[in-house]
Amino acid sequence: MSNKSRFPLVLAIAFLPIFILSVSSCRSKSKKTAVSAFQEAKFDEDDFADALEDIYATRSFDDTAWAKTKLHNVDDVAYYVYRGYEHIPLWLNENGDTKAIESFIAELEDIKNDGLDPEEYKLSELKKQLADFKQDKTPEVPKLLAFDTTLTRTYLTASRNLHLGKILPKQADSLWYHANDSTWAPELLLTDLLYADGKYPSLDSFRSRIGTYGKLRALKKHYTALEANEAITKLKPLAGDGMNDSMLRVLVLAELPQDGLVQGDSLSPRQQLIKSFQAFYSLKQTGKMDSATVTYLKRTPADAAAVLDANMERLRWMPQQMEPLHILVNIPLMELFLRKDGADAMHMRVVVGKNVRQTPSLNALMTNVVINPPWGVPPTILKKDVLPGINKSGSAYLAKKGLRVYDLKGNPVDASKVNASNYKRFVFKQPPGDDNALGYVKFNLPNKWDIYLHDTPHREDFPKSDRALSSGCVRVEQPREMAEYILTELNDKRYPLERIDSVIVTHKTRYEVLKNKIPVHIVYLTAFDDSTYQHIRILKDFYKRDAKLIAALKQR
């Protein structure tokens, strides 16, 4: 019930020259929207609230359960907000102001640059509802209810998808175990629509703050523009040896930034273009128009953009912002970054899991550094490597690998007693030493998948371009140097390389517990920053995980 029906006609006439800041109601809360005495309100806020309250009348709500739940669904959040503000409209104003709605619709149009389809967020429907609301001088309450609640649910869905991802990781990647502990609390921002003069709570506040995300988004915009460029789409099918230098230059520079070109006095302009393109797509840099290069040159802008979409989704599966100190291992890049306060303190090559023993995506805390680590053979390697070795050579295989055998109580066992039928009764360990599979240093990050970072006796693998060679754990190129930095610079242990080496020569295991534990993120990103941190580079999808994720993102 509004005050218009309560005041006598004489008083109403007396107040005509005065601008009323808001139409008060019998409810304690109302929108702070100015309605002039000369301006007739488009609708009565109380009528809207009464109708919505009737709709929600049979719905129960447990405040205690709400407080205990970490992540709520869209319908529950919508109900929570409307109920908390006595069912008044969140978006619609009695004076007809639509600035917040128009800002939201503009952001929904722009969400395509996040690799999300605006039509999945009811873009066309909301545009029509907005046009009807503007045109209709006295909109009916059911239409108002449908418009305001659709706006709210769509905002909640879009914000949740931007913040946490559109799909569940397990739907597209069975080896993605990286947790996302971001807090999605849009109900706090929606109050801006009520009590901040219609201030619009931008969807941008829900986007990833990891620097790579913004670069992916910018490149997505670029590819979207290329899709509409007829000159480029006509050139794409012509890629090959028959393409002249001028055409090749147009095609390559359409995808690559000019400052990203490979330079070299010994290279012809054509070779520079080809090698630049090959570097961008992580192809072998031959400088020749080989079959792989031609295949990538012919890829449509939409195909290339789909890879960006997949990687923006992966970043949404991660926390919105990385810790000031953390380690990031990008599996397809096969490199490790130890970052402190936004800068690389260390950067090195790594060896990751081979295709049949893929390294999973996960996050864990590094808790200690082990110098001269022993190695206990894990079940997978025991079954797939050690068992065939025992079958072939018996105890000779165990001796060659430096493996010692123990019973389940830790007592040594004669290796000759082990065979294919009883090997599960024993524990196989490799003592510290020059041939230990973990090398001289191990970085423990306890997790249920038994993945960790470690040294290796196979130093010859690091110069290789293909370093997917391990059994799942991550081998690091500079283990002693990383141990020195972590122990000395980050944990005040005064552990220079000389001291580390003096422990190594003893072949005795030493555990150094970290006072300052380090978050470690091992992730699978096939589009990532290049070495300049200015541009994106497309990486080889050697675990073949992109296609399934791209297909899942396209499903409605």
N, C-alpha and C positions, 0 to 999 in steps of 0.2 A: 504494500500500500504506500503510495507516494504522498508527500505533503500537499500536492495539488488538490487532492480530494478532501483534505482536512481543513484547509484555510477557507474562511468565508470569502465570498466573491469580492467584498469591499476591500479586504486586506490584500487579495490577489492583485486588484487594480492598483492599489497604493504602492505595491512593490514592483510594478511594471518597469519603471526607469532603472531599476537596480539590476546589475549583473550578479547572478547567483553563482558562487564558485562551484557548488556541487548540489545535486539533487539528493537530499538526505532521505533516508528510509527508516523503516522500523527496525532494520538490522543495524548491528553495531558497526558493520564494515560496508564501505561502498567505494566505488571508483572515484578517484580525485580528478574528475573531468569537468571542465567549466561549461555550463549551459546558460546561454544568455536568456534573459527574460523575453527577449524578442525572438528567440530561437526555440522552436518546438522540438522536444526530445524525440529521437527516432523510436525509442522504445522505453519501457519502464524496467529498470534493473530488478525491481522486486518481482515482477511477473516472470522474468527469466529465472530468478533464484527459486521461486515457488515451484516452477515446473521442473527444474533440475532436481530439486529436493524430493519431489514426488517420485521421480525416476529412480533415485538412489534410496528411496525409503526402505526397501526390503533388504538392502545390502548391509551386512554386518561388518564391523571393523574392530580389529584387536590392536590397540595402541601398543601394548607390550610386545606383541609379536612383530609389529612394524619396527620398533626400536631395536629388536634383536636381529632383524634380517639385514644382511649386508647389501644385497642386490635385489631391488624390487622390479616387478614387471611394469610395463607401460600403463595398463589399466589401473593397477593399484596406485601408482603415482598420481594419475589423473584424478582418481577418486579422492586421494589424500589431500590434494591441493584444493579442489573445489569444496570439499567438506571443511577444510581448515579455514576457508574464507567465505563460509556461509553461503556457498553455491552461487555467488555473484559471478558474472562473466569475467574471464581473464583478458580476453582480447577486444571484445566489443565495448564501445562506449556509447552512452546515451546521446552524446553530442555528434555521433557519427564519425569521430576521428579514426582513421585507418592507417596511420603512419607505421605503427608497430607491425600490423599485418602485411603491409607492403614491403617492409624491410625483411620480414620472414620469407615472403614469397620470392624476393630477389635472391635470398640466400639459398632457397631450394633450387632455383635455376642454376646457381653456381655450384651446387653440390656435385654436378657432373664431373667437375675437376678433381673430386675426391674418388673418382671411379665408381660413383653411385648414381643410379638412374633416378632423375627427379620425379618421373612418373610413378615410381614406387612410393613416393611420398605425397601422392595425390596433388601434384602441381596443377594440372588442368582443372581438376575439380575445385580446388581452392580459388583459382583465378575466376572461375564462373561464380562461385559463391560470393566473392568479393564484389564482382560487377553487379550482381543482384542486390547485394546489401547497399551499395552506393545508389543504385537506381530506385529502390523501393523506399518510399517516404515513411511507410508504417509497416515494417516487416513483421511477419507473423512469428510468434514465439517458437513454434517447432523449427522454423528455418534458422532462427537465431541460435537455438540449442545445437542444431546440427553443425552450424558454421563454427561456433566457438569451441565445441568439444572436438571437432575434427582438427582444428588448428592446434589444440592442446596435445592431442594424441599424436599428431604428425610431428610436432616439435619434439615431443618426448622420444618418438621412434628415431628421428633423424639424429638427435643428440646422442642417444644411446649407441647407434650404429657408428657414429663418428668417434665416440669415446672408447667403445669396447669391441667394435667390429660388427659387421653385418651378419656374419655367420660364425658358428662355433668352430674353433680350430679343428676339432676332431672330425668334422664333416669333410674336411679337405686335406688334412695332413695328420696321419696317424702318429707321426713322430714329433709333433709339436707339443711340448710339455711346458713351455715357458708360461709362467703365470702372469696375469694382469691384475695388479692390486690397486688400479686406479679407482677412485671413488666417484661414482656417477650420482650426483645429487641435483638434478634439474629443478626440483621443487623449490630450492633456495633462490634460483635465478628468476623463476616465474613470478615471484613477488614484485619484481621490477615493473611488470605490466600493471600491477595494481596501485603501487604506492610511490612510483617514481615518474609520474606524469607520462605514463605510457612508454617509458624507456624500454627499448627492445633488447633482450638478453641474447646477444649474438651467438650463433652456432659455433663461431670460431673458437670460443672458449673451451669447446669440447675436443678440438683437434689435437693431434699429437704435437708435442713441443720438441720432439727429436728432430734435429736439423735436417736430416735426410728427407723427412716427410714434406717439408716445404719445397724442397728441390724437385721431388717427384711430382708434386702438385703443379709446379710451374711448367715442368716438361710435359705433363698431361695436357695443359692448356695449349702448348705448342703443337702437340700431335693432333689435337682437336681441330686446330686451325689448318693443319696440313691435310686433314681429311676433306676439307672444303676447297683445297687448292687443286684445280683441275690440271694445271701444268705438271704438278708432281704426280698425281694419280695416273696421268697418261705416260709419264716417263718410267714409272716403276716396272711395268711389264717388259720394257726394252733393255733392262739391265743385262750386261754381259760383255764379252770381248768386243762386240760390234759397236758399243756405245762410245762416242767420241769424248774427248776430254772436257769439252764445254758442257755437254749433257751430264757427264759424270759429276762435274763440279757442282752443278745445280742440285743434283740429287743428294750428294753427300752433305753439302752445306745446308740443305733443307733440314737435315736431322742433327747435324753436329754444329756446335758453336765454333766460329772461326778461330777463336783463341785456343781451341782444343785440337787443332791440326798438328800432325806429326811433322816436324821439320827435319831437314837433312840435306847438306850440299850434294851428297852422293845420290840423292833420290830425285827422279824426274818429278815434275808437278803431278803427273798421273799416279806415280807410285806413292807420293805423299798423300794424295786423296784416298787411295785404296788402303794404305796402312792406317790412316786415321780412322777410317770406317771400321777396319778390322779391330783396332784397339778399342773403339767404342763398344763393339759387340763381343769383346773378349775372344776374338778369333785368332788363329795363328797369323802373325803379321808377316805374310809373304810378300806383300806389295804386288801380288798378282791377282787377276780376276779368277780365282779358283771357284769350285762349285759351291763351297760353303758361303763365300762372300756374295756370289750371285744370288743365292737363296735368300740371304738377309737383305740384300738390296731390293729384292722384289717384294719383301714383306710390306703389307699395306700399313699406313699410319695407325689404323684401328688395331691391327695385330700387335704392333709395337706398344701402343697405349695400353693394351690388355695386360702386358707384363707389369707396367707401372701400377695399374689397378690392383693387381695381386699383391704387390709389395707394400702399397699403402695399407691394404687390409692387414698384412702381417704386422706392420708397425702399430696398427690399432689394437692388435692382440697383446701388445707390450704395454708397460706402464706409460702414462702420458709423458713423463719426463724422467730422464736418466739421473742417477745419483751423481753428485759432484765428483766422486771418485768411483770408478768402475772399470771393469775389463769387458770389452766386447770382442767376441770372435764371430766373424761372418763366414759361415761354412763355404758358400760358393766362391767367395773371394779368396778363401784360404789364408786369411791374415788375422792378426790379433792387434787390438788397440788397448793400451792401458791409458785411460784418460783421467786427468785431474783438472778440475775447474775449467772444463771446456777445451782443454788443449791436450795433445798427445804427449804423454810423458815417455811412452815407449810404443813402438810399432814394429811388428815383425811378421815374417811368414810362419805359417803353421802347416802341419799335415793333419788331414781329417780322415774320417772313415771312408773306406772303399765302398763301392756301390752295394755290395752284398752285406756290409756291416755299417750302415749309415750312422753318422753322428746325429743324435736327436737335438732338437731345439729345447733349451732349458735355461733356467736361472738358478743360481745357488751362491752361497757365501763361501769364499775362500777362507778357511779357518786356520790352516797351518802350512808350513813349507817343510818338506822332508828332504834332507840331504842324505845321499846314499840309501835310497828307499829299497826295501825288499819288494819282490813282486809275487803276489799270489795269483795263480792262474784262475781267471773267472770262468764260470760254467760254459759260456759260449765258445771261448777259445779252447777250453778243455775238450769239448765235444768235436769241434770242427778242425782243430789243428793237432792237439796233443794225441787224441785217440788214433787218428790215422797214422801218426808217427810211431806210436806204440805198436800198432798192427804191423807196420812195415819193418821196424828195426828194434822193437823192444826197448830194453834198458839203454841200448846204444844211442837211441834217439834222445832219451832223457839226459844222458851224459853230455851229448853234443849241445843241447840247449841250456845246460847248466841247471837243470831242474832237479830239486831234491824232493823226496817223497816223505810225507808224515801221515800218521793215522789221525783220526778225528780228535784224539787227546793231545796231539802235538808231538808225539814220539816219532823219531826217525824210523823209516822203513827201508829195507833193502830194495832198491829199484828193480831187481830181477824178479821180485814177487808180484809186480804189477802186470796185469794183462787186460785185454779188452773186456773181459767179463767182470772184473772186480775193481776197475779204476775209479768208480764212483765212491768207493769206501775210503779213498785217500785224498789228501790235500797236497797240491804241487806248488812249490815255491822256488823262486830264484833269488839267491842271496845278493846283496849289494856287490857291485864290481863293474869292470869295464864293459862286460857283455850283457849287463842287466837290461831287460826290455824297456825299463823306465829311465835308463840313463843314470845321471848323477843327482837329478833334482826332480821332485814331484810336488805339485801344488794341489793340495787336497781341497775339494769343495763337496762335502758330503751330500749325496743325492741318491735316490733309490735306483738310479740307472747305472751307478758306479762309473760315471764319466768324470774325468779329471784332466788336468794339464800336466804334461811331463816332458822331460828330456828324452833323448833317444840315442842309441849308438849308431843309428843310420843317418849320419849327418849329410850323406850324399843326396838325400831326397829333397832338401830345401831349395836348391837351385832349379828344380824341375818346375815346369809350368803346371803339370797335372800332379797335385799333391794329395789326391784322395787315395791314400795308401794304408791307413791304419785300420785297426779293428774296432774303431768307434771313438776312442779317446783322442785328445788333441795333443799332438807333439809340437813343442814350441822351439823356435829357431835359436833364441838367446836365453836359455833357462838360467844360467849362472848370473847373467846380467840382470834378469828380471828378479831373481831371488835377492840379489844385492840391493836393488832399488826398493823392493817391498820390505825387506827386513831393516834396511838402514834408513831410507828416506821416509818411509811410511810408518815404521814401528820402532824407531830409535834404538835398534839393537846393535848398531856399529858392526855391520857385517860386510866388510869390503871383500872384493873377489879373492884377495890373498887368504882371508880367513876361511872362505868357502872352500877354496882349493886345499887348504890344509886339513879340513875335515874329510874331503873327498878321498885323499890318499890313504886315510885310515881304514876305508871300507867299512866303517862303523856307522850305523844308522843314527841320525840326529833329527829330532822333531823340534821345530821352532813354531810355537803357538803364536798366532797373530793377535795382538791387542786390538788393532784396527782391522776388522774383517772386511774383505773386499767383495762387493757384489760382482758376480761374473754372469754375463749374458752370452749364451751361445745360440745363434739364430741363423735362419736360412733366408737370406735376402738376395734375390737375383737382380736387383737394380739398386745401386749403392753409390756413394760418393766416389769420385775419382781422386787421384792423388793431390789435386789442387784444392779439393773441398768446395769447388765452385760449381761443378757440374755432376751429372749422374752418368754412370757407366753401366751398361747392361752386361751381366755376368752369365757364364755358362750354367745352365740348369742341369747339372750332371746327375742329380737325383731324380730328375723328371717330376718335380712336384708342382710346377706352374700350371700345367694343363687342367688338373683336377680343381685347383683353386679358382682359376679363371672361369671354368664351367659352373662352379658353385655360385660365383658372384653374379653370373648372368641369369640364374634361376630366380623367378619371382615367387 
